[in-house]
Amino acid sequence: MLRRIRFSLLFGIISVMTSVLFESNYNFSNAAAVIYLKPEREIIVRNNEVRMSDLFFNITPNDDRIVASAPRVGSKLMFRFRDLATFIRQSKLSWQPRSNRSSRIVTRASRQLHPDIIQDLLKKELSSRILNYEVEIELFNAKKRILVPDGEQIQPTITELHHDDRSRLFKANLLILSKNTEQTKISLTGRTHPLIAMPVLNTHLSSGDIIKPSHIKWKNIRAKRTNYNTISSVKELVDKVARRPLIAGRIIRLSDVESLKLVNKGDFVTVQLRNATMSLSTRGISLESGSKNDIIRIKNPRSKKIIEAKVIAPNLTIIQMPQSIIAN
């Protein structure tokens, strides 16, 4: 009888301890499985899918399952409270929401494709495939932001390209390919502007400055901005004098410069009479100013006669006399 009592007592103690240990382990596992919703209202993901760890804290690797596909670049995906509760129920996790109005918005990490990349691609395709000259591109929807996945290598290509030679309008389809996202197609429209190489200044000059060869560089300018008054050769610029302040990089017109004055009105000048066999010199007073190769009038101070001579250097003029006249 005593043995039965001891056995029953021992069995009861073992049962109680087993029950306590089981309950303790159960509560510990439940405590470990409690998860918390991330506080950010808008969550950014960088992959093709949305996982539990993107939405909740305290997610173990075994429970970090995919719950949805990530939205396209530039789009958003909203998970309302019922969606979040469904994810928890399917994962058999413990979540204690503060409100049944909790929701989260998921966006795809993105960056803007620089407009210069599109410009360079279009210019290259137009010049090589359709046109035989360099052009400048004017995009009608230039302010449109083109978003691409952040952190991925992008390969934009032109799939279709049409150009009207008369209106110079073009249409193009841009295809953006990346490694982990779907391809994106974008339609672009604009106008081409033919370019022509023109000599311009590489530095600012003040009025009265003399233009030297080192001041000049070549720059592509829209052809429609040039006309008969535009200087198109270096020869027309070298040794010219700026009539007004000239800005670097801007086209230069004939009215912006003037020839360097080698003779000023009222100066004494040397007049040389030359032919193939002889040369004579005399002095005279210039009646007008002149630049190189200009024909000016010169007055002989003694005889008061007026002759015409060509300016060849500072205060130096020349008269080419035929041999027959000198012989007579």
JODA-V553104 format. One record per run of one state. SS is the DSSP state (hx for helix, st for strand, lp for the rest). FROM is the first residue (numbers start at 1). LEN is the number of residues. If there is no record, write none. Layout:
BEGIN
[[SS;FROM;LEN] [SS;FROM;LEN]]
END
This chain:
BEGIN
[[lp;1;1] [hx;2;31] [lp;33;1] [st;34;4] [lp;38;4] [st;42;4] [lp;46;3] [st;49;3] [hx;52;4] [st;56;2] [lp;58;3] [hx;61;3] [lp;64;2] [st;66;4] [lp;70;6] [st;76;4] [lp;80;1] [hx;81;11] [lp;92;2] [st;94;2] [lp;96;8] [st;104;5] [lp;109;1] [st;110;3] [lp;113;2] [hx;115;16] [lp;131;4] [st;135;5] [lp;140;7] [st;147;3] [lp;150;5] [st;155;9] [lp;164;5] [st;169;9] [lp;178;6] [st;184;18] [lp;202;3] [st;205;1] [lp;206;4] [st;210;1] [lp;211;2] [hx;213;3] [st;216;7] [hx;223;3] [lp;226;4] [st;230;1] [lp;231;3] [hx;234;3] [lp;237;3] [st;240;3] [lp;243;3] [st;246;1] [lp;247;6] [st;253;1] [hx;254;3] [st;257;3] [lp;260;1] [st;261;3] [lp;264;4] [st;268;7] [lp;275;4] [st;279;8] [lp;287;3] [st;290;2] [lp;292;3] [st;295;5] [lp;300;6] [st;306;8] [lp;314;2] [st;316;5] [lp;321;2] [hx;323;5] [lp;328;1]]
END
